[in-house]
């Protein structure tokens, strides 16, 4: 029961200037300003009402090109193996990507977005409004990424 | 092709003090400090390596009790209908919940977490490290939620 299969159907599809993963910028932040379109299938268009008031949206996509995974991997640009769930690797047991993108405008069932890091044809599972929740009361620790962060900043 | 079904299998399960959705706090922030456990199935345990260095994690869960949806809904505690994708309603075409929780510690395949807003037995699809990305260069607009935010703060 608790391990039963879960079945989803895409609500839309990504249109992107990147036709394959190797076309994409491989460092965070380099995808900034890349423009794309989310085509929401017409039967879901009504659910987009009120979304145009949000500057940023969360998109959950199915990484359809991700066909296998390993539980320990060497992250891109790194040298040391890390546990898969401590990374953002696209190769995961359930290859769901979480992206926060800027929403420029909506025309009918088409969402014009920026900061895209998906390839052409990626199926979209869900769209949610982005809410900038504050964790400032908490200390944020970034594990093995702490070193990388300080390298990027310096 | 682009509308083909997507099949996932849970990587784990949530253990929560809430046995049904109506037990849960219905305002954001009230779930703060609620403790729970993510039981990761043993075959994925190795993928948890290095995750204990992170203070917060992102969990994607399948909302197994969500069986239907409407494209326009009245959000909880509100009076006006809104487009579904402009809300965080659990009733969605693909009912995937996105939660950011605090990670207290890991014992083998069990993650001890806080700030839980899921019911007992919720299937877990993915776990990712939480990285506090900064959108401070961008103006953040929260659409219809702007009014609610100012009400909460005042």
Interface residues (C-beta under 8 A of the other chain):
Chain A: X2 X3 X5 X6 X7 X8 X9 X10 X11 X13 X41 X44 X46 X47 X48 X49 X50 X51 X52 X53 X54 X55 X56 X58 X60 X62 X71 X72 X82 X83 X84 X85 X86 X87 X88 X92 X93 X94 X96 X98 X100 X102 X121 X123 X125 X126 X127 X128 X129 X130 X131 X132 X133 X135 X138 X139 X140 X141 X142 X143 X144 X145 X146
Chain B: X2 X3 X5 X6 X7 X8 X9 X10 X11 X13 X28 X41 X44 X46 X47 X48 X49 X50 X51 X52 X53 X54 X55 X56 X58 X60 X62 X71 X72 X82 X83 X84 X85 X86 X87 X88 X92 X93 X94 X96 X98 X100 X102 X121 X123 X125 X126 X127 X128 X129 X130 X131 X132 X133 X135 X138 X139 X140 X141 X142 X143 X144 X145 X146
